[in-house]
Amino acid sequence: MTDVGTAARMWRRWLLAVVAAVLGLAFGGLSAGAGPAAYGQSVRVPGELTVTIVDPRPSATPSAGSPKQLVRVRVGDHTVDLDADLARGLSSGPVEVTVTAPPGARVDARSIGDLLRTGSARVEGVRSTAAARPTLGLHHVLVVPVYWRSQPTVTSDELRDVVRETDNYYQTATQGKIRFTADSVRPWTKISLTTAQQEACDNDAIELAVRRLAGSYTTDATHHIVAYMEQLPSCWWAGLANLGTGESQSFVWINDYPVASIWGHEFGHNLELMHSGSLYCWDDAQHTEAVPLSGDCDQETYSDPWDLMGNQPYGGGMMSAENLRRLGVLPASSSTVVSFATELTLAPLTATSGVRGAQFSDGDASYFLEYRTPAGLDDWIDDATYVDPGGVRRTDPGGGLVMRRNVAGFGQWGEQDVVDFHPDGDLSTLGRHPGMEAGESYTLPGGRVRVTVLSVSAAGARVAISFPNSSGVYRWSGADRYAAAAAITRASFGSDVDRLYVASGEVFTDALSAAAVAGREGAPLLLVKRDQIPDATFDEIWRLNPSRIILLGGTATISSRVEAGLSLVPVDRIAGADRYETSALISARNYSPGVAVAYVASGQNFPDALAGAPVAGKTGGPVLLVPSTAVPDSVASELRRLRPGRIVVLGGPATIDDGVLATLGTFTSGAVERWAGADRYAVSASISERSFPSGAETVFVASGLVFPDSLAGAPVAGKTPAPLLLLRTASIPDPVAAELTRLRPKQIVILGGPASVTNTAAAALQAYVRH
């Protein structure tokens, strides 16, 4: 089994080189800037990163060798091996390398490379500087066959046929959006490899010889070189491929396997796809009782029977829905995120329309569903039958509902692993049927989620996803505020979002106004530390795959080091001289003059602004911050520009006094209203009562004492749209109870863990759910 951390990507995933900018930005256990004290100074120089994926030979059993990742970076004239974690989330290509070096050392790339060679300097981090590279379209291939002892019998025509078969596969799997063509297949050429190079399986020496033979043929985003080589016994792998496309990168090694599924797999790595695997789980310490899922699971990379990036003995098969989405083949409308009990129809993956994928979360795990039938590229999946340990005759490996799991930090990073619904504990046989058939149901450990295949038809599988223990009350939480924010976005947003807002998890003010904007745009909001991007945040950024990041606040709250770590996705930092100017800048960038309403809240207390953010998101009005006794010049200027039809003040005179209301009246031709209550809880109830009708579908609740949970949840509430009510830690305040009675929600979502809102309070909420 393997538990190797590797790079992975989604469509445009290379853009998300989040953690690699500086050591410590992604790894919460490491502090930023740990290296310079030992070496003297920290410098940044250009370099070239190479991430190579090593694939085992085809086997019907768990491979003797597991897929591996080789990570190297060249600085100047020297190449150094890196720990895979330093390049987590990155693909091959140009990078900026952060190096610690002796005081007074020259800081040009060549000099730093020389210092790395002697061990006088150390690589602390890397971040990509690659330009956008297309995945879709026609890909050109140059095949260079080489040998060093005896020429294999494979002919040039056979190698052209392999490329043609690979193209046929991609053409069918991607509906013609990705194609491959052989520009040329060179004649067999003998090259020189020393005995030491042969014994060491020196793929670098082979690549160097092949590139020389390739001459002026240059690899780039759509041009690949395949080194088809005499099989080296010392090489336990079938193929190698650089992860990513680009100059000096789109390279594949084939260890004398003229098999299209292997070539297609390696080209998948060039297209930045990672492996698919399977889970083998046990219900006892002796590993005699196999179960679909448990707290004791092994992960076998490469053993997903339904994916090109999985197990070759099963044949090519369709790509998984998630890999098709990563490549940009499936549109956003083809997948859905399930947050509450629902029924949906999953069209067969080979269909050209309909929902092909569904996603839900349970704790820190994400689950992905798709429906496979024996048709098209999947026509082979029911060819064989066997009798399982229970005496049931099944097909091998069978179709049906396929479920994959992804957990940050488990197995290969970013990999999804198939859940076996019919486990027999035998890892050495192909006789298994992981898919779920019509009439079958499975409840995940903990009893929080149940998946049922209600029926199947030509249109697809009718699937029910339910949450048996919820009683209509759901909790979205994590181990800390950063993990909680990630859990909230994971339960609410699919991948490939347009914008992502990133705010401080330590200071609430900068994000108060942005929560309304994010809600209006349907955009997620995640939290970071001043000098770190926590693991949970990084993994969720990778999953969300944003096109742009909006960073909220100045360097006093989110450092330039964190900004640098995010800067490969276009990053806009919105920061003013203070919290009030920041709110004005957020408004100025997102709202045009003549808005119907502008909301004004205290910049010194978070509850009123956060409770109002979903309403502002729903109505399309900005949230501006003021101190308790004045309207700052920056806010006044923005209100003059906006010319709002009316102004709503959130909170009572204790937070914003009546004199401020009088001043606000000069900026609108309409009314200035105050939405207030006896305390923060009553204010949230008042805001909800004025903005949402009874019979609500969903209500969000959060602690009125701590801000992070409601900060990440406010945009979700605004997107829904739904009210956000505030609770005490262990009880429901009377005004909130009255508002819940009026709303009669179908479901209530608690934002945050039991330390913020106790299980006692959660149980009490069940009385207000409409059944």
N, C-alpha and C positions, 0 to 999 in steps of 0.2 A: 504494500500500500504506500501511497505517497502523500505527503503533506507539505509539498514544496511551494513556497511563495513565488508567484510568477506574475508577469505583466499580462494584461488583457485589455480589451477595448470594446467599445461600442462604435457605431458609426460616428466618425470624427473624434473617437475616444482619445486619440493621441493629443488632442487639444487640451486634455485635462491633466497636464503634468503638474498636479497640485503639490504633492509633497516633495517632489524631487528638487525644488528650488534650493532648499537649505535643509541640512540635517536637523531633524527635530520638528519641522513644520507639520509633518503628518503623524509622527510617532509620539504619542503623548508621554511615553516613558523616557524620552530623550529631550534634553533642554537645548534650545537653539544656541548656537555659538559655542558648543562644547569643545571644539577642536583648537581654536586659535591660541588658547592659553598655553598649550603644549608646544605649538610650532611657531607662534609669534604673530602671524598676520593671516588674514583671510582675504583671498583674491578670487576673482572670477575670470575665467578665460574660455575661449571657444574650444569645442571638442566635437568628436563624432562618436555617438553611442551605437553599439551593435548588440542587439538582443537576438540570440539564436535559440530556436526551439529544437530539441533533440527528441525524435520519435522512435519508440521501440519497433522491432520487427513485428510483422503480423503474427498473431497467436490467438488460439481459441481459449487460452487460459490467461490469468493475470500474468503480465509480462515479467520476465526475469529482470529486465531493466525498465525503470519507470521513466516517463517523459521528464526531461530536465531542461533547465534554462541556463544558458551561458551568457553572461553580461560583461561587456568590456567597453572601455572608453579610451579613445585616442586623444592625447593632448600633445601638440607639437609632433615630435617624431617618436613618441613612446605610447604604448598601449598597456593599460593596467586592467586587471580583472576586478570586478566589483561584486559586492554582495547584492543579491537580487533585490533586497529591500530598498536599496538606495535608488533603484530605477523602477520601483513599483508604479504601475500605471503608464509607463513610457514604452514607446516603440523605437525602433532603430531610426537614426537620423541625427542631424546637427543638434547640439546641446550647448548650454552654458554650464561649465563645470566650476563648482565652488571647491577651492583647494586651500588648505592651511599650509603655510610655508614659513621658513625661517625669517626673522626680521631682516629687512634690508635686501631681500632677494629680488632679483629682477622679475617682473610680473608679466612678461610676454609669454605666449603659449609655448614657444620652443624652450625657453628657459625653465618654465614650470614643468614641462615634459621631462627635461633632464633631471630635475629634482625628484620627480616621481620615480624615475628609473633607479636612482640611488637610495630611495627610501627617505629622503630629506623633506618630502612633502607628502600630503595625504589628501585623497579625495573625500570631501565631506558631503557632497550632494551634486545632483545634476538636474537640469530642467530643459525641456525641449525648446528649440528655437526654430522648428520646422515650419515651413509654409503649408498651406492647405494642399492635400493630395487627394485626387479623386479615387474612388473605389469602383464606381459604376462605369460601364463602357467596355470597349474592346481592349484586351490585354495581349501584348505581343510577347512571344517566347523565342529565345535562342537556346537550342539544345547543343551542348558540347560534350560528346562522349570521349572519355579518356581512360587509358589503362596504363599499367606500368610493368606487368609481367606477361599476361596472355590476354588477347582481345576477346571479349565476350561475343557470343553468337547473335546477339540482338542486332537487327539491321536498322538502318536509317528509316526505312519505310515503317517498320514496327514502332519506332519512336514517334514518327509523325502521327501514326494511328493513335498512340496514347494521348498525344495532345488533342487530337480530334475527339476522342472519347471524353476527355476532360472537358472540352468545350461543350459537347453535347449535354453533359451532366449540368454544367453551370447554366447553359441556355435554358434547360428545362426547370431547374430548381429556382432560378431567379427570374423566370418569365422573360428571358432575353435581355435582362438588364446588365448582366456580366457575361462576357464572352472571352474566349482564348483562341489565339491563332499562332501557328508555328511560323515565325519569320524565316527560320532556317534551322536545319539539322546538319551540323558539321560532320565530316567523316571521322571515324575513330582515329585518335591520335595518341601515340605513346608519349608519356611524360616520365620524368625521373622522380622517383621517391626513394629516399634512403631507407635502409632497413629500420632505422629508428623511427622515421616518419610513418612507415607502415605499421609498426608495432604499437605506435602511439595513436593510431587512427587520426592523423594530422589533417583535419579538414581544411585548416588554414593554408597548408601547402597546396592542397588540391585546388582551392579557390584561386590562389595566386596564379597557378599554371593555367587554369581555365580562363581567367580574365585576360591573361596575355594572349591566349588563343582567340578570344573574342574580339581582340583588336579594338576598333572604334565603336563597337556596339556598347552603348551606355545604358545601364539600368536606371529606371526612374519609376514614377508612379504607375505606369502602364507598360513597362518593358522589363521582362524578367529573364534571367539567365539560369538554366538548369545544368548543373554539372552531373552528367550521367556517368557513373564511375564503375570500374571493375570492382566487384564486391570485396571489401576488406573484412576478413574474419575478425579482426580486432575491433571493428565498428559494430557494436551490438544493435545499432539503429537501422531502420529502413530508410529514413530520410531526415534531413535537417532543413530548416528554413529560417531565414531572418524574419523576425516579427516586424512587419511594416514594409512599406514601399518607399522608394526614393533613390537618389543617386548613391551608388555604392552599396545599396541595401537589398534590392529585390532579387535575392539569390537563393537558389534551392540546390541541395545535394541529394541525389538519389543513389542508394547503395545497391545498384543492379536489380531494381524491381520495375519492370515495364508494366505497371498496374495503374490504371487510371484513377482508382479511388485513392491510392497513395499520393499520386501527383496532385490530385484535387485537394487533398488534405494539406499538403505542403503549400500549395498556392493559397489556401485558406489562411495560413499563418502570414504569408506576405500581405494578405488583405486584413491583417490584424485580428484574426479570430483565434481564440484559444480553445483548449480541449474541452470536451464533454466527458463526464464520468458517471459512475454509479455509486450508490450507497449500499453498504452491507451492515445491517444493524442487528443488535442482539439484546435479548431480554434477561440474560444471565451472565455471570462472570466467566463461566466456562465456555461461552460462545457455542452453546448447543441449541438454543432457542432463537431462531431467526425471526425477526419482525421487520415490518416496513420502515419504522422509525423508532428511535429511542435516544437516550442520552449516551449510548455507547455505540457509535457508528464508525466504521472504517470507510474510507473513500478510495475507490479505484479509478484513477484517471485513465481516460481512453476507452472505458468500457461502456459507453452509452451506445446501445445498439441502433438508435434511430437517427444518428447525426453523422454527417461526413467527418466532423471533428471528433468522432468517437471511435468505435471498435471496427476495424477493417474486415474481420472475418464475416461480419454480417452483410458486407457489401456497402455501396455508397449510401443508399437511402436518401431521403430528403434532408435538407438542413433543418435544424430546429427552428421554430418560430422566432426564438430570441436571436439566433444567429442571422436569420434573414432580416430581422429588424436592425441588428447592429450594422449590417451591410447597407442599409438604406433601401432594401428591396421592398419590405412591407411598409405601408403608410401607417401613420399614427392611428387611423381609424380601425386598423386591423387588430388592435389589442385594447384591453380594458383593465383598469385597476378596480378590484372589488374590495370595498371597505365594510359593507354591511351585508346581511343575509340577502341573497338574490338568486335568481335562476337566469341562466343564459344559454344560448345555443352557440357551441363552438363548431364552426365549419371545418371540414377536413383540411389539413394543412396544405394539401395539393389543390384546394379550391383557389379560384382567382378573385374571390370577393368574400365579404363577411368577416366576422370576428374569428381570427385564427389563434389568438393567444389571450389568456387571462392571468392576472397576477394578484396575489394577496399576500399579506404578511402575518406572521405569528411570532411575537417576540422579536428577536434580532434576525430572524430568517425570512427570506423572501421565497415564495413558491410560484412557479410558472406552469400553466396548464396548456396543453394542446391536444388535438384529436387526430389520431392516425388511422387510416384505413388502407387496405391492400389495393391501391390504385396508383397509376403513374409510376414515379420513382419508388413508391412504397409497395409496388405490387408483389414484392418478395417476402413481405413480413409474416405471411401466414402459410408459407410453403411447407413447413414441417410441423408434425405434431408429436406430443409426448404426454405421458401421464405423470402428473405432479404427485408429491408425497401424500396428498389427501385423496388420491385416486381419481382426480378430475383430469379429463383429457383436455389439453390446451395446445395452442399453436406456439411456435417458436420463432421469434420472441413475441409475436402477437402484436395486434394493434390496440385500439381502444384509447382511453384517456391516459395520457402520459403526463406525469408531474415531475418537475425538477426543482431542486432546492439550492439556494445560494445562501451561505452564511459567511460573513466577513471573518477572515482569519482561519477558516476551515478548508483544508485541501488547497488546491491551486487557487491563487487569488483571482477572483472574478469568475471562476468556473461554476457551472451549474451541474448538479449530479442527479441522475434519475433515481426516483424512489421506487423500489420494487414492491408492488402490492401483493405479490404471491411469492414470498421468499422461501427458499428451501435450504439456505445455508451453504449451498455448494457453489463455491466460487470458480470451480474448474470446468464447469459444463456450460454449453450454450443452451441447454434445455431450461429456459426460464421464460416467464410471461409477466413482465413487470406492469403492463398496462391494465387499466381497470375497465371492465366490461359493463354493459347495460345491466342495471339492477344491483350493482355492487356499490358499496359505500365504505369510506374509511374516515375515522376520527383521529386527528393528530394527537400525539401525546399531550397531556394536560387538559384535553377535552374542550379546547377553545374553538377549534375549527373542524367542521365535518364537510367532506366532499362526497357527493353522490351522483352517479350517472343515472339519471331518471329514465332516459330512453335514447335510442339512436334511430336515425332515418337518413334519407338521402341528403337532407339539409345539414346534417351533422349530429352532434351529441348534445342532448339537453342535460345540462349540469346544474346541480344545486350546490351552492356554497353557503353554509350556515355556521352560526356561532352559538352552539348549544348552551354554554354557560353564561351568556351575556345577559339574558333576560331583558334585552334591549339597551343595556348599559355597557359600553365598550370603554376600554382604557388603552390609550396610546402612550407608552412610556418607554424609558430606557434606564440604563445604569446611572446616568448623570444627565445634566441639562443638555449636553451635546448629543448624547445618544437618544434622548427623548425627542429633540428636534428632528433628528434623522428618522426616528420611528414615525413621527407625525407626517413628514413628507413622504416616507415610504408607503404609508397607508393611503395617501391621497393623490399622488402624482405618478404618472408613467414616466418613461424615459424620453430623452430628447426634448427637454423643455427649452423654450426660447430664452427666458431670463431666469436667473437665480439671484436672490438677494442674500448677502452674507453680512451678518451683524455680530457685534460683540456679545458674548455670553456672560460678560462680567459687568457691563454698563448698559442700562436699558434705553437710554434717551435717544440715541441716534436712530434706532429702529422703529420708534413709535409712529412717526409719520409714514415710514416706508411700508409698514404693515398694511395700511389702507391701500397704497398703490399696488402692492403685491396681490392683495385680494381682488382688486379691480381687474388686474391683468391675468389672474389665475396662475400666479407664479409662486414657487416655494421660497422659504426663508430658512437658512441654516445659521448655526452659531459657531464662532471660533474664539480661541483665546487671543490675548494680545500678541503673543509671539509663537503660537502654535496652531496648526490645523489638527484637531483631534482625529484619531483613527475613524471614529464613527462618522464624523463629518466628511472626511476624505472619501470613504467608501460610498457614502450617499451622493456626493458630488459626481463620482465616477458613474454611478447608476443613472443619475438624472441627466448627465451629458448635456449641460446647458450650452447654448450658443453665446451667451454673454453673462457676465457676473457683475452685479452692482454691489460695490463694497460701501458700507455705510459708516461714516465717521472718520475722524482724522487719525493720524499716526499715534496719538496718545492712547487710543482705544484699540486700534488694529494696526500693528506695526508695518513698516514698509517691507519687512522680510516676508510677512504673510502675503502682502500684495504681490510681491515678486513671485511667490509660489503659485499665485492664481493667474499670472499675467499672460499665459498662453491662450487662454480663453480671453477675448477682449474684455478688459476690466475697466469699469468706470467707478472711480471713487467719488462719492458725494460727501463733502466735508465742509463745514463752515467754521467760523471763529468760535462758535459755541453751539449748544444744542438748538437754540432758537433759529440761528442762521441756517443750520443744517436742515431744519424742517422747512424753512423758506426755500432753500435750494431744491429739496426734493419736490416741493410743490411746483416750483418754476419749471422743472424739467418734465413734468408729467401732466400739467393741467393748463388749458387755454383760458384766456379771459372770458368772463361771462358764465362761470360755473353756477349751477343752480343753488348750491349750498357749500359753505366752507365750515369745517368743524375746528373748534379751538379748544385745546386741553392744556392742563398743567404740564410743564416740562420738569417739574420737581417731584411728581408722583406718577407712577405708571398706570394705576388701575383704570382711571377714567378714559385715558386715551386708548388703551387696549380694548376695553369693552366697546368703545365707539368705532374701532377700526373696521370691524365687519360691516357696520352700517355705512361707513364712509366708502368702503369698497363696493357695497351694493348700490349706493346712490351716485357714485362717481365724483365725490367731493374730497378735497384734500384735508389732512389733519395738520394744523399748525400749532406750535407750542408757544406758550407764554409763561412768564413768572406770575406770581400771585397778584402783583400790584401794578403792572405796566405792560404795554405792548412794545416790544423791542423794535428798533428802527428797521431791522431786516424783515420782520414779520409785517410791519406796517407797509413797507414798500411792496411786499408781495400781495397784500390785500388790495392795495391800490391797483396793482396790475390785474388781479383776478376779477375785481368788481363783482363779487358774489351776489346772487339774488337774495340770499339771507345768510345769517351766521348762527350756528348752533354752538353754544358753550357747554362743554361736558364737565359736570361737577358743580358743587355748591360754592358758596362764598368763602368757605374755609380754604379752598384751593385757588379760586379766581374771584377776586372781590368785585363788587358792583361797579366800582370806578372803571375797571377794565371793560365791562360791558358797555358803559357809556362811550368809551373811546372806540370800541369796535363798531358802534352804530354809525360812525362817520365813514365807514368803508363799504357800506351797503345801502341800497335804496329800500331794502326790505327790513324785515324784523330781525332782532337779535334775541334768540330764545336761549333759555337756560334749561338743560336737562339735568336735574339734580336729585339727590336723595339724602337721607340722614347719614349715610356712610357709603363707602365704596361699593358695598354689596347692593344697597338700594339704588345707587346710581346705575349699576349694570342692569338691574331690573327695569329701571325707568327707561333707559336707552332701548332695551329690547321691546318694551311695551309700546313705545312710540314708533317702532320701525318694523315689527314683524307681526303678522296675523296669527290667530290661534290655528291649531291643526298643523303645527310645524313638522316637517319631515325629520329634521335633525336639530339638536341643540348641543353646543359645546360648553363645557364648564371647566374652570381652572381655578387654581388657588388665587385668592386676593392678596396673599402675603408675599409670594415670590413671583418674579416676572418671567423667567425664561420659558416656561411651558406655554403660557398664553402668548408670548411673543412669537413663537413658531406657529402656534395654532391660529392666531388671528387672521393671517392670509387665507388659511384653509376655510375658516368660517366665512370670510368675505367672498371667496370663490363659490361657496356652496349654493346660495348665501344662507347663513344661519346665525342666530344670536350667540354671543359669548357671555355667559353669566359667571360671576365670581362666587366662590364658596370659601367658608372657613375651612381650616384643615380637617376638622372632624365633624362638621355639622353644616346644615343647609340654613342660611339665614332666612328669617320669615319673609322679607320682600322677594327673595329669590324663589322660595317655595310657592308663594302666591303667583309669581310669573310663570313658573313651570306648570302650575295647575291650569293657568290660562292657555299656555302654548300647546299642551297635550302632545308632546313630541312622539314620533314613532321610535326614535332612538336618541340616546344621550351619549356623548363622547367625553370622557374625562381626559384632559390633557395633563400628563405627568403621572408620576408614581405615587404609591401610598404615603411617602413622606410629605407630599404636597397635598393630596386629597386622600384621606384614609379609606380603607376598605369599608369601615362603618358608614362613612358618608356615601360611598359608592352603593352600598346595599340600600340605603335610604332613598337613593335616586330612582330605584326601580319602581317605586310607588307612583311615579309621575309619567311613566312610559305608557303610551297608548297601545293597547293590544287589540 
